[in-house]
Amino acid sequence: MAPTRCLSENVPVQEPRFRADFYFGTAADYEQSRPAYPPALIRDLLRRARISAGGRLLDLACGTGQIAFAVAHDFDDV
């Protein structure tokens, strides 16, 4: 049984539990159907992060790599 938490004092809510392989085999479908980030958003991200050309980018594998691929040309190594 999953642990419960309360949204308020009187309303217990059971936390969902998922199998470890729940999303197995869905990455290709996700990548194919997920829209790309707009180029303006990528430029704004680079501007706000004050990233200059060169250097190394670490992608922590939290998604399909869309942002890493979009900014790869601004780095020496990804």
C-alpha positions as CSV (number, residue, x, y, z in Angstrom):
1,M,0.0,0.0,0.0
2,A,1.3,3.5,-0.9
3,P,1.9,6.0,1.9
4,T,-0.9,8.5,2.4
5,R,-0.7,12.2,2.9
6,C,-3.4,14.8,3.7
7,L,-4.4,17.7,1.5
8,S,-6.1,19.1,4.6
9,E,-6.7,17.8,8.1
10,N,-9.8,15.8,7.0
11,V,-8.9,14.6,3.5
12,P,-6.4,11.7,3.3
13,V,-4.9,11.1,-0.2
14,Q,-3.1,8.0,-1.2
15,E,0.1,8.5,-3.2
16,P,0.1,6.7,-6.5
17,R,2.5,3.8,-7.1
18,F,3.8,2.9,-10.5
19,R,5.7,-0.1,-11.7
20,A,9.4,0.5,-12.4
21,D,8.9,-0.3,-16.1
22,F,5.7,1.8,-16.4
23,Y,7.2,4.0,-19.2
24,F,9.4,1.3,-20.8
25,G,9.5,1.6,-24.5
26,T,7.8,5.0,-24.7
27,A,10.8,7.3,-25.2
28,A,10.7,7.3,-29.0
29,D,7.0,8.1,-29.1
30,Y,7.5,10.9,-26.6
31,E,10.4,12.4,-28.5
32,Q,8.5,12.2,-31.8
33,S,5.3,13.8,-30.5
34,R,6.8,16.4,-28.2
35,P,7.1,19.8,-29.8
36,A,10.5,21.4,-30.0
37,Y,11.3,24.4,-27.9
38,P,11.0,27.7,-29.9
39,P,14.3,29.2,-31.0
40,A,13.4,32.4,-29.1
41,L,13.2,30.5,-25.9
42,I,16.6,28.9,-26.5
43,R,18.2,32.3,-27.2
44,D,16.6,33.7,-24.1
45,L,17.9,30.8,-22.0
46,L,21.4,31.4,-23.2
47,R,21.1,35.1,-22.6
48,R,19.8,34.8,-19.1
49,A,22.3,32.2,-18.2
50,R,25.0,34.5,-19.5
51,I,26.7,31.7,-21.4
52,S,29.6,32.7,-23.6
53,A,30.8,30.6,-26.5
54,G,32.9,27.6,-25.7
55,G,33.3,25.5,-22.6
56,R,31.6,22.3,-21.7
57,L,27.9,21.6,-21.2
58,L,26.8,18.7,-18.9
59,D,23.4,17.2,-19.8
60,L,22.0,15.4,-16.8
61,A,19.7,13.2,-18.9
62,C,16.5,14.6,-17.5
63,G,14.7,14.4,-20.9
64,T,15.3,13.7,-24.5
65,G,18.1,16.2,-24.9
66,Q,16.2,18.8,-26.9
67,I,17.9,21.7,-25.0
68,A,21.3,20.1,-25.2
69,F,21.0,19.6,-28.9
70,A,19.7,23.1,-29.4
71,V,22.6,24.8,-27.6
72,A,25.4,22.4,-28.6
73,H,26.7,24.7,-31.2
74,D,27.5,27.2,-28.4
75,F,29.8,24.8,-26.6
76,D,33.1,23.1,-27.3
77,D,31.9,19.9,-25.7
78,V,28.5,18.5,-24.7
